[in-house]
Amino acid sequence: MLHYFPLFSLATLSLLLVSSTAARPVATTPEPTAPPPLPPAAKEFLESHNKARAEVGVEPLQWSEKLAKDTSLLVRYQRNKMGCDFANLTASKYGGNQLWAGSAAAVTPSKAVEEWVKEKEFYIHVNNTCVVNHECGVYTQVVWKKSAQLGCSQATCTGKKEASLTICFYDPPGNVIGESPF
């Protein structure tokens, strides 16, 4: 039995090679996917902080899910184990602000940031101090120029102590002695 093989011209063979190469799928780099949208509370915390920062010419913060998770763990611990008292933030590797409101009614994220920013009136930028007998450290943490990331969480406490607790973490931390926030 004889087998016949079709004869191809060089031009036909070249065309077949080009066609078979073109028909292969080309590996492409996947399009970067946009991060998922922020939950409403996270968006409100971020927008409120960035408004205060823009007022003094400081770059906006970015939301950090890691910092948000860390603050969530802390506010739940404070609520469940510590009677909703203030957290001790001195050992944290992050900068931190907290707000305790003496009612079970939740404080909105923008209201919490607004409370911290009220200290602005006591801050003297010229010599990086606060007016005598006033505090301004929570304000300066909000606008600290080297902080780049933010994560916040809130808890509502009921029972013996009707209150709400808000905590935000900042990375890198601010309020470095001898440095101006902006």
C-alpha positions in Angstrom: 0.0 0.0 0.0 1.3 3.4 -1.0 0.9 6.5 1.0 0.6 9.8 -0.7 1.7 12.9 1.0 0.5 16.1 -0.5 3.2 18.4 -1.7 3.2 22.0 -0.5 5.0 24.8 -2.0 7.2 26.9 0.1 4.7 29.7 0.0 1.9 27.4 1.2 4.1 26.1 4.0 4.9 29.6 5.1 1.3 30.5 5.1 0.4 27.5 7.2 3.1 28.4 9.8 2.0 32.0 10.0 -1.7 30.9 10.3 -1.0 28.4 13.0 1.1 30.9 15.0 -1.6 33.6 14.7 -4.3 31.2 15.8 -2.6 30.5 19.2 -3.9 32.5 22.1 -1.6 35.3 23.1 -0.7 35.4 26.8 -1.8 38.8 28.1 -1.2 40.5 31.4 -4.5 40.5 33.4 -6.0 43.9 33.8 -5.5 45.2 37.3 -8.7 44.9 39.3 -10.0 47.9 41.2 -10.1 47.4 45.0 -13.6 46.7 46.3 -15.5 49.7 47.3 -15.1 50.8 50.9 -17.9 50.2 53.4 -19.8 53.4 54.1 -18.3 53.9 57.6 -14.7 53.5 56.2 -15.5 56.0 53.5 -16.9 58.5 56.0 -13.8 58.1 58.3 -11.5 58.6 55.3 -13.3 61.5 53.8 -13.5 63.3 57.2 -9.8 62.8 57.9 -8.8 63.9 54.4 -10.9 67.0 54.6 -9.0 68.1 57.7 -5.7 67.2 56.1 -6.5 69.2 52.9 -7.2 72.3 55.0 -3.5 72.3 56.0 -2.1 71.1 52.7 -1.3 67.5 53.8 -1.6 64.5 51.4 -4.7 62.3 51.9 -4.6 59.1 53.8 -5.4 55.7 52.3 -7.7 53.2 54.0 -6.0 50.1 55.4 -8.0 46.9 55.9 -5.2 45.7 58.3 -5.5 48.8 60.5 -9.3 48.5 60.4 -9.1 44.9 61.5 -6.7 45.8 64.3 -9.0 48.6 65.6 -12.0 46.3 65.3 -10.4 43.7 67.5 -9.4 46.4 70.0 -12.8 48.1 70.3 -14.5 44.7 70.7 -12.1 43.7 73.4 -12.7 47.1 75.2 -16.4 46.5 74.9 -16.5 42.8 75.9 -13.7 42.6 78.5 -12.9 46.1 79.7 -16.4 47.6 80.3 -16.0 50.0 77.3 -13.2 51.9 79.0 -10.5 53.8 77.0 -7.9 51.5 75.5 -4.2 51.9 76.4 -2.6 52.8 73.1 0.8 53.6 74.4 2.3 50.2 73.5 0.8 50.2 70.0 3.2 50.5 67.0 0.6 52.8 65.3 -0.6 56.2 66.1 -4.0 56.2 67.6 -7.0 58.4 68.4 -10.1 57.3 70.4 -13.3 58.9 71.4 -15.6 57.7 74.2 -19.2 59.0 74.0 -21.3 58.6 77.1 -24.4 57.2 75.4 -25.3 54.0 73.6 -26.2 56.1 70.5 -23.5 55.5 68.0 -21.3 58.4 67.1 -21.0 58.8 63.3 -17.5 58.5 61.9 -17.6 62.1 60.7 -18.7 63.3 64.2 -15.8 61.4 65.8 -13.3 63.1 63.5 -15.0 66.4 64.0 -14.5 66.1 67.8 -10.7 65.4 67.3 -10.4 68.3 64.8 -12.0 70.7 67.3 -8.5 70.8 69.0 -7.2 72.7 66.0 -8.2 76.0 67.7 -5.7 75.2 70.5 -2.8 74.3 68.2 -0.1 76.9 67.5 1.7 75.9 64.3 4.3 78.6 64.5 6.0 77.0 67.5 4.4 73.6 67.4 2.7 73.9 70.8 -0.8 73.9 72.3 -2.4 76.7 74.1 -1.8 76.4 77.9 -4.2 74.0 79.7 -5.4 72.5 76.4 -4.6 69.4 74.5 -4.2 69.1 70.7 -2.5 65.8 70.2 -5.6 64.1 68.6 -5.8 66.9 66.1 -2.1 66.7 65.2 -2.4 63.0 64.7 -5.3 63.5 62.3 -3.2 65.9 60.2 0.3 64.3 60.7 2.0 64.6 57.3 4.0 61.4 57.5 1.0 59.2 58.3 -0.2 57.5 55.1 -2.7 54.8 56.2 -5.8 54.8 58.3 -8.1 52.2 59.8 -10.9 52.8 62.3 -13.7 50.9 64.1 -16.5 51.6 66.5 -18.3 49.7 69.2 -21.5 50.4 71.1 -21.6 49.4 74.7 -24.8 48.6 76.6 -25.5 47.3 80.1 -23.9 49.1 83.1 -22.2 51.6 80.8 -24.2 53.0 77.9 -21.5 54.4 75.6 -19.8 54.2 72.3 -16.1 53.9 71.6 -14.3 54.9 68.4 -10.7 54.1 67.7 -8.6 55.0 64.7 -5.0 53.8 64.0 -2.5 55.7 61.8 0.6 54.3 60.1 3.2 55.6 60.4 2.4 57.1 63.8 2.5 60.8 64.4 3.1 63.1 67.3 6.8 62.6 67.2 8.4 64.9 69.8 10.2 67.8 68.2 8.5 67.4 64.8 5.8 69.5 63.3 2.7 67.7 62.0 2.7 69.6 58.7 
